Every structure is written in structure tokens, then in C-alpha cells.
Amino acid sequence: GAGVSQSPSNKVTEKGKDVELRCDPISGHTALYWYRQSLGQGLEFLIYFQGNSAPDKSGLPSDRFSAERTGGSVSTLTIQRTQQEDSAVYLCASSFDRLRTDTQYFGPGTRLTVL
Amino acid sequence: QQQVKQSPQSLIVQKGGISIINCAYENTAFDYFPWYQQFPGKGPALLIAIRPDVSEKKEGRFTISFNKSAKQFSLHIMDSQPGDSATYFCAATYNTDKLIFGTGTRLQVFP
């Protein structure tokens, strides 16, 4: 009965390295979202999954960012060749269905720091 | 047109007072307006939400007021408590699935 979980909770990496962030949605939730929260930028949408497909990738800031979802459950957000401007809290949310009025339940986030 | 503007950036209220946070939008296609509450180190959590076919929605001490013609909506927290100290985000969405968030308001309620 756990909520959305994310790992790691904190990640410090050097500029140029690749990182993978993981999200475990609430069991049975078909919709999964990634957002980024940074100082002065608020919460920005990155990508949305319905099942294993991503009908909306419009928020991914560059081709260094990619995400996948397997088995309709776990999702991984990958950032290649990290830059300092990628430093932010990456939040994952899930909802039972894709209806916009379905509550999106957020995980605690992964704080990424790029040195 | 996709933006949601939120004010104030920060708010200090005494215990028992009323906290008011305002949001404005441009896109008239938006048709669902949730408010999220976020405590430090936690993800945002849905607090209350409204559709534009009603002008007000109340849940306990939390009320959303909605002005469709002005394209504005606001959150009122009555009898504010120190436990309400958090960051509040308004958001909006329409026939898509992503939430467009305001920039957040940091509320501090002092005893």
C-alpha cells in the first residue's frame, strides 16, 4: 500500500556523467509522469507514460534526456552527459488513469546535484 | 499562453489569520484547477481542486474561489495554523494530461 517511491533520494554527480533516476508508481496506476522542480522555475512537466508508451514527451529539455517504462510499472529517467543546469529535484507522479481530473500522487523526488 | 502566474512568492500570516494565494491564467481551454501543498523534502500533495463551472469550492478550512471572466482563481486558508506552513502550488490543465504549475508560494504561519 506504499505510495510512489523514487530512488536514489539524492544523487551527486560530475558534469559529463550519465545518471539514472528510478520511479516505482503506486500499484495499479497506469499513468506515470515525470516533473522537474528547480529554484526559480517551479515544477516543469517532462514526460508522461500511459502504460509503457509515452504519448507526450514535449517537456524533455534536450535529447540528453530520455525515459522508459517497463511492464507498465517502473520507470527510469536517464540524463546523459549531465550539465550543471540539470541540477534540480526530479519528481515522479502516478495516477490511476490518464483522465486529467485523476489525482496525481507524487513521490518524494530525487535531488540531483551536478558538480 | 501556457503559463499560470502565481502570487505572492511568499506569505507570512499569524495563527488564526486568513492566507490568500492568487493565480491567473491566459489559456481559456484550461478546465481543471488543482492546488498542491508541498512540505520540505516531500513531493506535492493534492489539496483541493475546482472546475470552471463553479465559482467556489470549500473543503474544511480550504476554499478555492474561481473567477472565469477574469481568468483568476485563489486559495483561501481560513484560521491558518503553523502546520499549514508549506509551499503551495496552483496548477491548471485541459485536454492533456500534464499539469501546468504556478511558481509556488511559501507560506509561513507564526503562532
Interface residues (C-beta under 8 A of the other chain):
Chain A: V4 A31 Y33 Y35 G40 Q41 G42 L43 E44 F45 Y48 Q50 D56 S58 G59 L91 A93 R98 R100 T101 T103 Q104 Y105 F106 G107 P108 G109
Chain B: D31 Y32 Y36 G41 K42 G43 P44 A45 L46 A49 R51 F89 A91 T93 Y94 N95 T96 D97 K98 L99 I100 F101 G102 T103 G104
